Amino acid sequence: MSELTESRLAAILDDAGVGGAAGGCEALGGGTYNSLYRVRLDGGRRLILKLPPETGTPCLTYERRLLVNEGEFYGAARGVPVPEVVHRAAGSLLVSEVPGEPWAGLVDRLGEAEHQRLRRELGSYVAGLHTVTGTRFGYPSEAVATADSWREAFTAMLEAVLADAERFGAKLPVSVERVRELVRGAVPALDEVRVPALVHFDLWQGNILLAEEDGQRTIGGIVDGERMFWGDPLAEFVSLNLFGEPEDDAALLDGYRAGGGDTGFDTAARLRMALYRCYLYLIMLVEAVPRGHPPARTAVTRRTAGPALILALGVISTTA
């Protein structure tokens, strides 16, 4: 965790021009890479401060300057409940606090009808995100080079995580060279993507906050946009349904269609989604090494993401 001293906090708040933290500052859990703090200002206003790890902390290539991506996501998202960027700096991101609790911690309290309603609401918001377009493909941080074509940008993103696998000696269920070989024949399918859309790419329930309004839960905030990129909207469905198919979440698809999203998953779309699954599963398998995950957690990841990676590569080998 990046250390936050009183003097460092005072300097960040002074630079942001928001006054002092008279109400104190507390570290928040839940972050897997950046450090997260709640800051209480004079008058009761609450902000969230994110800090990157200390210099020299092992990380995947795409994780360098993640806060640049997150700041861009919040600034670009329209019509979606996201934090407001209060101040961006090279080593910090200060945003407003949005209401609610992580959906992941409320799953057991939701009835089926409420769950379906919230998934439809989420689908509509995701469709709205995908109407926002950029000028280049890839990560705004340029930790992996951006490009004018999605094929070039995504190929660089995938190659970066494969190089990370080799650098960290990650144990994968298939060799890096085999992944490269299979992907090589599939990447022409990426040429169908001509417009860089805003993609969050980490929309699991821990990053969706549920708030209660007039006795009814609604989505109060979509947070942790640090892994966003400009790319293919189809990639979003990978994190929305990590080990399943889009059709497994009918309510979300209903909301996505109602919000103007395209749910025509033809053969070419399935091939592209298989590529994005490979990318995400590789990240899950490789990041365990630099993060120093305990053996039990690493074993669970290998039991889930490992077979899922092989299945996705099977789709690629039979479709491309």
ChimeraX attribute file (.defattr): number of C-alpha atoms within 10 A of each C-alpha:
attribute: neighborCount
match mode: 1-to-1
recipient: residues
	/A:1	15
	/A:2	15
	/A:3	11
	/A:4	16
	/A:5	9
	/A:6	12
	/A:7	9
	/A:8	11
	/A:9	16
	/A:10	15
	/A:11	13
	/A:12	22
	/A:13	20
	/A:14	12
	/A:15	13
	/A:16	15
	/A:17	11
	/A:18	15
	/A:19	13
	/A:20	17
	/A:21	21
	/A:22	12
	/A:23	14
	/A:24	13
	/A:25	19
	/A:26	14
	/A:27	13
	/A:28	13
	/A:29	9
	/A:30	11
	/A:31	11
	/A:32	9
	/A:33	17
	/A:34	20
	/A:35	21
	/A:36	22
	/A:37	17
	/A:38	20
	/A:39	24
	/A:40	18
	/A:41	18
	/A:42	13
	/A:43	9
	/A:44	11
	/A:45	13
	/A:46	19
	/A:47	23
	/A:48	22
	/A:49	26
	/A:50	22
	/A:51	21
	/A:52	22
	/A:53	18
	/A:54	13
	/A:55	7
	/A:56	6
	/A:57	12
	/A:58	16
	/A:59	17
	/A:60	20
	/A:61	14
	/A:62	20
	/A:63	19
	/A:64	17
	/A:65	20
	/A:66	22
	/A:67	26
	/A:68	24
	/A:69	25
	/A:70	25
	/A:71	26
	/A:72	20
	/A:73	27
	/A:74	21
	/A:75	13
	/A:76	15
	/A:77	22
	/A:78	15
	/A:79	9
	/A:80	18
	/A:81	18
	/A:82	25
	/A:83	25
	/A:84	15
	/A:85	19
	/A:86	17
	/A:87	18
	/A:88	18
	/A:89	13
	/A:90	10
	/A:91	14
	/A:92	19
	/A:93	22
	/A:94	24
	/A:95	21
	/A:96	18
	/A:97	19
	/A:98	20
	/A:99	16
	/A:100	17
	/A:101	18
	/A:102	22
	/A:103	20
	/A:104	14
	/A:105	12
	/A:106	13
	/A:107	12
	/A:108	8
	/A:109	10
	/A:110	13
	/A:111	9
	/A:112	10
	/A:113	9
	/A:114	14
	/A:115	15
	/A:116	18
	/A:117	16
	/A:118	21
	/A:119	21
	/A:120	23
	/A:121	20
	/A:122	25
	/A:123	26
	/A:124	22
	/A:125	23
	/A:126	29
	/A:127	21
	/A:128	19
	/A:129	23
	/A:130	25
	/A:131	16
	/A:132	16
	/A:133	17
	/A:134	15
	/A:135	11
	/A:136	19
	/A:137	26
	/A:138	30
	/A:139	27
	/A:140	24
	/A:141	21
	/A:142	15
	/A:143	19
	/A:144	21
	/A:145	17
	/A:146	21
	/A:147	17
	/A:148	14
	/A:149	19
	/A:150	25
	/A:151	20
	/A:152	18
	/A:153	22
	/A:154	26
	/A:155	17
	/A:156	17
	/A:157	20
	/A:158	23
	/A:159	17
	/A:160	18
	/A:161	22
	/A:162	21
	/A:163	14
	/A:164	22
	/A:165	22
	/A:166	14
	/A:167	11
	/A:168	16
	/A:169	11
	/A:170	18
	/A:171	16
	/A:172	16
	/A:173	13
	/A:174	13
	/A:175	13
	/A:176	18
	/A:177	10
	/A:178	11
	/A:179	18
	/A:180	14
	/A:181	12
	/A:182	17
	/A:183	20
	/A:184	13
	/A:185	13
	/A:186	18
	/A:187	19
	/A:188	14
	/A:189	15
	/A:190	22
	/A:191	11
	/A:192	14
	/A:193	16
	/A:194	14
	/A:195	19
	/A:196	23
	/A:197	23
	/A:198	27
	/A:199	27
	/A:200	28
	/A:201	21
	/A:202	22
	/A:203	23
	/A:204	15
	/A:205	17
	/A:206	17
	/A:207	18
	/A:208	23
	/A:209	24
	/A:210	24
	/A:211	18
	/A:212	13
	/A:213	10
	/A:214	6
	/A:215	7
	/A:216	9
	/A:217	17
	/A:218	18
	/A:219	23
	/A:220	21
	/A:221	21
	/A:222	25
	/A:223	22
	/A:224	24
	/A:225	24
	/A:226	24
	/A:227	20
	/A:228	24
	/A:229	27
	/A:230	26
	/A:231	29
	/A:232	24
	/A:233	23
	/A:234	21
	/A:235	22
	/A:236	23
	/A:237	23
	/A:238	25
	/A:239	18
	/A:240	22
	/A:241	15
	/A:242	18
	/A:243	15
	/A:244	13
	/A:245	13
	/A:246	18
	/A:247	12
	/A:248	10
	/A:249	17
	/A:250	14
	/A:251	19
	/A:252	25
	/A:253	24
	/A:254	18
	/A:255	23
	/A:256	24
	/A:257	16
	/A:258	15
	/A:259	21
	/A:260	15
	/A:261	21
	/A:262	13
	/A:263	14
	/A:264	8
	/A:265	14
	/A:266	8
	/A:267	11
	/A:268	15
	/A:269	17
	/A:270	18
	/A:271	24
	/A:272	25
	/A:273	24
	/A:274	25
	/A:275	27
	/A:276	23
	/A:277	24
	/A:278	25
	/A:279	22
	/A:280	22
	/A:281	23
	/A:282	23
	/A:283	19
	/A:284	17
	/A:285	22
	/A:286	26
	/A:287	20
	/A:288	20
	/A:289	20
	/A:290	14
	/A:291	14
	/A:292	11
	/A:293	12
	/A:294	10
	/A:295	10
	/A:296	8
	/A:297	12
	/A:298	17
	/A:299	14
	/A:300	11
	/A:301	17
	/A:302	19
	/A:303	11
	/A:304	14
	/A:305	23
	/A:306	21
	/A:307	16
	/A:308	20
	/A:309	25
	/A:310	17
	/A:311	15
	/A:312	20
	/A:313	22
	/A:314	13
	/A:315	16
	/A:316	24
	/A:317	15
	/A:318	9
	/A:319	14
	/A:320	17
